[in-house]
Amino acid sequence: MPKWLSRNEQNALHREVRFRGDAREHAIVLTFLRMGLRVIELCDLQLTDLTMSDRKGIAYIRSEGDKDRELPISSELRIALQA
């Protein structure tokens, strides 16, 4: 059965990674938390799969078994990815 972090655990993880000052790790963790991706989906994600503007963003996610999908990118995540 899948396990996930509680809201408090998510916030603690996000706070810890954000204050360490590593922009790459912050973007990775925030992508997991905000988009709910699997590890393999994040590893397969390429820059060309992201479409971002000042007001919106879309990520094209490749999944197993022809279940590809497009997910919105929140403003918080867009800022982290651009950093």
C-alpha positions, 0 to 999 in steps of 0.5 A: 500500500502506498505511503505518503507524508502528512501535511506537517511532515511535508512542511517540515521537509520543505522548510528544511530543504529550502533553508539549506540554500541548495536551489536544485534540491529545493526544486526537486523536493518541491516538484515531488511535493506539489506535482505528486510525481514518481521518481521515474517520472521526475528522472524522465522529465526534460526541459523541453517537457516544461512550458512556463510563462509568468502566469502559468506553467504546464509539465508534460509527464511520461508515465508507464503504459501510455498514460502520459499527462499534462500537469499544471505547475504552481507559481511557487514551483515555477519560481523554484524551477527558474532559480 
